[in-house]
Amino acid sequence: LGVPIVPTQYSNVESLAKLLEENKIDTIVSAITVVDDDSSSSQLNLIAAADQSLSTKRFIPSEYGIAYTEE
């Protein structure tokens, strides 16, 4: 049982949606570390692409952008 890992650029929503459909991606588990505007835009573009893709049914967003302090 293999899980496909599909490298991509996150800047183009239409290309992302096409990639999701070509690979028949049903579920996305985002592990993007959201720490700045670029990473935030990447995840938002991936969400938009998942919404456009006919094959994608589930999206699990990244929650890894939380700033932790020693306190």
N, C-alpha and C positions, 0 to 999 in steps of 0.2 A: 504494500500500500504506500504509494508515494504521494507526497504533497508538492505540487509544482511551485517553484519560485520563479517569478517572471520579473526580471529587472526592467525598469522603465524610467522615463523622464516624467515628471509630474506637472509640467508647465502647460500642456495642451489637453484640455478635457476631452475633445473629440477623439484624439489619438488614444487616450486612456480607455475611453468607452469601447473603441474598436478592438483594442488589445484584450479587454475583458471578454468581449463576445467571441473573438477568435479562439481564445483559450477556454471558453465555456466556464468562466469563473463564476461559481454560485455564491461563494462566501469570501469576503475580504476581512482579514484580521490585520488592522493597521498597527504597526509598531513604530510609527514615526514619532520621534521625540519632538514635541511641539514646544520650542523654546524661543522662537523668533518669528518674524513675519513670513520669511521664506518657508519654514517648516509648517507654519499654520496654513499658508496658501496651498502647499502640497497636499495636505490632508483635505482641505476644502475642495480642491480640484478632484481628488480621488473620490470624495463623497458625491460630487456632481456627476462624475463619470459613472459611478455605480448606479446612480439614479437613472442615467440615460441608457445603460446597458440592459438589454432584454434578458441576458443570462444571469445577471447578479441579483440575488434575492436578499442577501444579508450583508450588513456592514457592521463590524465591531470597531469603534473608533479607538484611537490611541489615547491613553490617559497618562502618558509618561512625561508630560511637560510641567509637572508640579515642582515648584522651587522649595527645596527643603533647607532648613537652617539647623544649626547645632542646638538651638534652644529647644 
